[in-house]
């Protein structure tokens, strides 16, 4: 009689492989390489324009990562996360440039100032308050497509406020000539390369916080809610409370992105809160791979790299990005990171077959689901002949 034995797990040979595969390490490597990936060439003196593209990549990588916290790790699709990006951007612009406006008969005045830390704190505070009030209203009452449509509707509210309230926000023209801060003296951040490294450090620190959130017990509960809300409720978790908290936390990172975006552009207009901006981060995250940490970062980089190169060849660059997006989604529904995972798990040839053949995908998935067959070498068919 054969005895089934559990397969022996391979012994760990050390911590080095796990460190080399750590998402934060690859995030840091990508942020270091972004200026060069975007086309910068220090030997030829080509910095400014290409560093600007890299700065955009880094900011929208953070924006997309915040959105992915809600969708990829909780399962709630938001079409309105650009409102938090807009809140961070306009709060920074108004705090930095100052304003003079009458609201309900009260005269409000704020002088121009130069304090990026206070601008960040104020941006985060207003974004959190708005996200908390919004989440308390919509999270307990909606889910799925209804949740998506309500977030889109509230984002349009913010968009029209920035578009119509011209006395405060500048209306359609937005706010221009916003001075970059000078925290270190000597106009350090006026240089495009210095500002990129400042942005990269801020983005990396924010992503470290996001990684800690996702790998904490709180993040584990979020994953349980994503997989099965009903089961999470049966286990005693207050699902709506976790969803509200996740929604609030997901607003922090676009707000930081808006803070950086205002200083980078030295201007802001209502387009930052448009449906296009919300749709772009959805595309970036799905291109890189949702339910992964590095996916939105990689997706934002690929998106703007394609835009930068294709737009120089044709004015129909949006169509080409759409084609790339469709191909990636059809070949690898889990995005670029999903393709990398398939290659690592199945090998290059099998991963390609899985991408282009539904039969190959079903066969490999079934092999993963079936329990391993462990035969006694004495009674194995080869031994009986």
C-alpha positions in Angstrom: 0.0 0.0 0.0 1.5 3.3 -1.1 1.6 6.2 1.3 1.1 9.7 0.1 3.7 12.1 1.4 3.5 15.9 1.3 6.0 17.4 -1.1 9.1 18.7 0.5 9.5 22.4 0.2 12.9 23.5 -1.1 15.1 25.0 1.6 15.8 28.7 1.4 19.3 29.4 0.3 19.3 32.9 1.7 17.6 36.3 1.7 19.3 37.6 -1.3 16.8 36.4 -4.0 13.9 37.8 -2.1 15.6 41.2 -1.7 16.5 41.3 -5.4 12.8 40.7 -6.3 11.5 43.3 -3.8 9.0 45.7 -5.5 10.4 48.7 -3.7 13.9 48.0 -4.9 12.6 47.8 -8.5 10.6 51.0 -8.0 13.8 52.8 -6.9 15.7 51.4 -9.9 12.9 52.5 -12.2 12.8 56.0 -10.8 16.6 56.3 -11.2 16.4 55.2 -14.8 13.3 57.2 -15.9 15.2 60.2 -17.2 17.4 58.0 -19.4 14.4 55.9 -20.5 12.6 59.1 -21.4 15.5 60.0 -23.7 17.8 62.2 -21.6 21.5 62.1 -22.6 23.8 63.8 -20.2 26.8 63.3 -22.6 25.0 65.4 -25.3 23.6 67.9 -22.8 20.0 66.8 -23.5 18.2 67.1 -20.2 15.3 69.5 -19.8 12.6 68.2 -22.1 13.3 64.6 -21.4 13.6 65.1 -17.6 10.2 66.8 -17.8 8.7 63.6 -19.3 10.3 61.6 -16.6 8.8 63.9 -14.0 5.4 63.4 -15.5 5.9 59.6 -15.4 6.8 59.7 -11.7 3.9 61.9 -10.7 1.3 59.8 -12.6 2.9 56.6 -11.3 2.0 57.8 -7.8 -1.5 58.9 -8.9 -2.2 55.5 -10.5 -0.9 53.7 -7.5 -3.3 55.6 -5.3 -6.2 54.7 -7.6 -5.0 51.0 -7.7 -5.2 50.9 -3.9 -9.0 51.1 -4.2 -9.5 49.0 -7.4 -6.7 46.5 -7.4 -6.7 45.8 -3.7 -10.3 46.4 -2.6 -12.2 45.8 -5.9 -14.0 49.1 -6.1 -13.7 50.9 -9.5 -13.5 54.7 -9.2 -13.9 56.9 -12.3 -13.4 60.1 -10.3 -10.0 59.9 -8.6 -8.9 63.0 -10.6 -10.9 65.1 -8.1 -8.3 64.3 -5.4 -5.5 65.2 -7.9 -7.3 68.5 -8.6 -7.8 69.2 -4.9 -4.1 68.7 -4.2 -3.1 70.8 -7.2 -5.5 73.8 -6.6 -4.9 73.9 -2.9 -1.1 74.1 -3.5 -1.6 76.8 -6.2 -3.9 78.9 -4.0 -1.8 78.6 -0.9 1.4 79.5 -2.9 0.1 82.2 -5.1 -2.5 83.6 -2.7 -6.1 84.7 -3.4 -8.5 87.5 -2.7 -12.2 86.6 -3.0 -15.6 87.3 -1.5 -17.5 84.2 -0.3 -21.1 84.6 1.0 -20.3 88.3 1.8 -17.1 87.4 3.6 -13.8 88.8 2.3 -11.2 86.1 2.2 -7.6 87.1 1.6 -4.3 85.1 1.6 -1.0 86.5 0.6 1.6 84.8 -1.6 3.8 82.4 0.4 6.7 80.0 -0.1 6.3 76.9 2.1 5.9 73.6 0.3 5.5 71.6 3.6 2.4 73.6 4.6 1.1 73.4 1.1 1.4 69.6 1.2 -0.2 69.4 4.7 -3.1 71.6 3.6 -3.6 69.6 0.3 -3.7 66.3 2.2 -6.0 67.7 4.9 -8.6 69.0 2.4 -8.4 65.8 0.2 -8.9 63.6 3.3 -11.8 65.6 4.5 -13.5 65.5 1.1 -12.8 61.8 0.7 -14.1 61.0 4.1 -17.3 62.9 3.6 -17.8 61.4 0.2 -17.0 57.9 1.4 -19.5 58.1 4.3 -22.2 59.0 1.8 -21.5 56.6 -1.1 -19.7 53.5 0.3 -22.5 52.1 2.5 -25.0 52.7 -0.3 -23.3 51.6 -3.4 -20.9 49.1 -5.0 -19.9 48.0 -8.4 -21.0 50.1 -11.4 -23.1 52.4 -9.1 -20.0 53.2 -7.1 -18.1 54.0 -10.3 -20.8 56.3 -11.6 -21.3 58.2 -8.3 -17.5 58.9 -8.0 -17.6 60.1 -11.6 -20.5 62.5 -10.8 -18.7 64.0 -7.7 -15.6 64.4 -9.8 -17.6 66.4 -12.3 -18.7 68.6 -9.4 -15.1 69.5 -8.6 -14.3 70.0 -12.2 -17.2 72.5 -12.7 -16.3 74.3 -9.5 -12.7 74.9 -10.8 -14.1 75.7 -14.3 -16.8 78.2 -13.2 -15.4 79.9 -10.1 -13.1 82.2 -12.1 -12.7 84.7 -9.2 -10.9 82.0 -7.2 -9.5 79.5 -9.6 -9.0 81.5 -12.8 -11.8 79.6 -14.5 -11.0 78.1 -17.9 -7.5 79.7 -18.0 -6.6 78.3 -14.6 -3.8 79.8 -12.5 -0.4 80.7 -14.1 3.0 81.8 -12.9 3.0 79.8 -9.7 6.5 80.1 -8.2 8.4 76.9 -7.3 9.4 76.9 -3.6 13.0 77.5 -2.6 13.4 75.4 0.5 17.2 74.9 0.1 18.1 78.3 -1.1 20.0 79.2 -4.3 16.9 78.3 -6.4 17.8 74.6 -6.4 14.4 73.4 -7.5 14.3 75.8 -10.5 16.6 73.4 -12.3 14.6 70.7 -14.1 17.0 67.9 -13.1 17.0 68.8 -9.4 13.2 69.1 -9.4 13.0 65.6 -10.9 15.1 64.1 -8.2 13.0 66.0 -5.6 9.9 64.5 -7.2 11.4 61.0 -7.4 12.3 61.1 -3.6 8.8 62.3 -2.7 7.1 59.6 -4.9 9.4 56.9 -3.5 8.6 57.8 0.1 4.9 57.9 -0.6 5.1 54.5 -2.3 6.9 53.1 0.7 4.0 54.2 2.8 1.6 52.6 0.3 3.6 49.3 0.4 3.4 49.3 4.2 -0.3 49.8 4.1 -0.8 47.0 1.6 1.3 44.5 3.6 -0.1 45.4 7.0 -3.0 43.4 8.6 -5.3 46.2 7.3 -4.1 45.4 3.7 -4.7 41.7 4.3 -8.3 42.5 5.2 -8.7 44.6 2.1 -7.6 41.7 0.0 -10.1 39.4 1.8 -12.9 42.0 1.0 -11.8 42.1 -2.6 -12.1 38.3 -3.0 -15.3 37.8 -1.1 -17.2 40.6 0.8 -19.7 38.2 2.2 -17.2 35.9 3.7 -15.3 38.8 5.2 -18.5 39.9 6.9 -19.0 36.4 8.3 -15.5 36.5 9.7 -16.6 39.5 11.7 -15.0 42.4 9.8 -16.9 45.7 9.3 -16.6 45.7 5.5 -18.0 49.2 5.0 -15.6 50.6 7.6 -12.6 49.1 5.8 -13.9 50.3 2.4 -14.3 53.9 3.8 -10.8 53.8 5.2 -9.4 52.5 2.0 -11.2 55.2 0.0 -9.7 57.9 2.2 -6.2 56.4 2.0 -6.5 56.1 -1.8 -7.1 59.9 -2.0 -3.8 60.7 -0.3 -1.6 59.7 -3.1 -3.3 61.6 -6.0 -3.3 64.6 -3.7 0.5 64.4 -3.3 0.7 64.0 -7.1 -1.4 67.2 -7.5 1.0 69.0 -5.1 4.0 68.0 -7.2 2.2 68.6 -10.5 1.5 72.2 -9.6 5.1 73.0 -8.7 6.3 71.1 -11.8 4.0 72.9 -14.3 4.0 76.1 -12.3 0.4 76.4 -13.5 -2.9 74.5 -13.1 -6.1 74.4 -15.0 -9.5 72.6 -14.7 -8.3 69.9 -17.2 -6.6 68.2 -14.2 -10.0 67.2 -12.9 -11.4 66.0 -16.2 -12.7 62.6 -17.0 -9.7 62.1 -19.3 -7.3 62.3 -16.3 -9.3 59.7 -14.4 -9.5 57.5 -17.5 -5.7 57.7 -18.1 -4.8 56.3 -14.6 -7.3 53.5 -15.2 -5.5 52.6 -18.4 -2.0 53.0 -16.8 -2.9 50.6 -14.0 -4.5 48.0 -16.2 -1.6 48.3 -18.7 0.9 47.6 -15.9 -1.2 45.2 -14.0 -3.7 45.7 -11.2 -3.5 43.7 -8.0 0.2 44.3 -8.1 2.3 47.0 -6.4 4.7 47.7 -9.3 2.1 47.5 -12.1 0.8 51.1 -11.9 4.3 52.5 -11.8 5.4 50.5 -14.8 2.1 51.2 -16.6 2.5 55.0 -16.2 6.1 54.8 -17.5 5.1 52.7 -20.5 2.1 55.0 -21.3 4.1 58.2 -21.4 7.0 56.5 -23.2 4.6 55.5 -26.0 3.0 58.9 -26.0 6.3 60.7 -26.2 7.6 58.5 -29.1 4.5 58.0 -31.1 3.3 61.6 -30.9 6.5 62.6 -32.7 5.5 60.4 -35.6 1.8 60.9 -35.9 -0.9 63.1 -34.4 -3.1 60.0 -33.9 -1.0 58.8 -31.0 -4.1 58.2 -28.8 -5.2 55.5 -31.3 -1.8 53.7 -31.1 -2.0 53.8 -27.3 -5.5 52.3 -27.5 -4.2 49.5 -29.8 -1.3 48.7 -27.4 -3.7 48.7 -24.5 -6.1 46.3 -26.3 -3.3 43.9 -27.3 -1.9 43.8 -23.8 -5.3 43.2 -22.2 -6.1 40.4 -24.7 -2.7 38.7 -24.6 -2.2 39.3 -20.9 -5.3 40.2 -18.9 -3.2 40.8 -15.8 -1.1 43.4 -17.6 2.6 43.6 -18.1 3.4 42.4 -14.6 1.1 39.4 -15.2 3.1 38.5 -18.4 6.3 38.7 -16.4 4.8 36.5 -13.7 3.7 33.9 -16.4 7.2 33.9 -17.9 8.8 33.4 -14.5 6.3 30.7 -13.6 5.7 28.8 -16.9 8.7 29.7 -19.0 8.8 32.0 -22.0 7.4 29.5 -24.6 4.4 28.5 -22.4 3.7 32.0 -21.4 3.5 33.1 -25.1 1.2 30.1 -25.8 -1.0 31.2 -22.9 -1.3 34.7 -24.3 -2.4 33.7 -27.8 -4.2 30.4 -27.2 -7.2 30.0 -25.0 -6.7 26.2 -25.0 -3.2 26.5 -23.6 -4.4 28.9 -20.9 -7.2 26.5 -19.9 -4.8 23.5 -19.8 -2.2 25.2 -17.7 -4.8 26.6 -15.3 -6.3 23.1 -14.9 -2.9 21.7 -14.1 -2.4 24.3 -11.4 -5.8 23.4 -9.9 -5.3 19.6 -9.9 -3.5 18.1 -6.9 -0.1 16.6 -7.5 0.0 12.9 -8.3 2.5 11.1 -6.0 3.1 7.5 -6.9 4.9 4.8 -5.0 7.9 3.8 -7.2 7.3 0.2 -6.4 3.8 0.1 -7.8 4.3 2.7 -10.5 3.4 1.5 -14.0 7.0 1.7 -15.2 8.1 -0.7 -12.4 5.4 -3.3 -13.2 6.5 -4.0 -16.8 
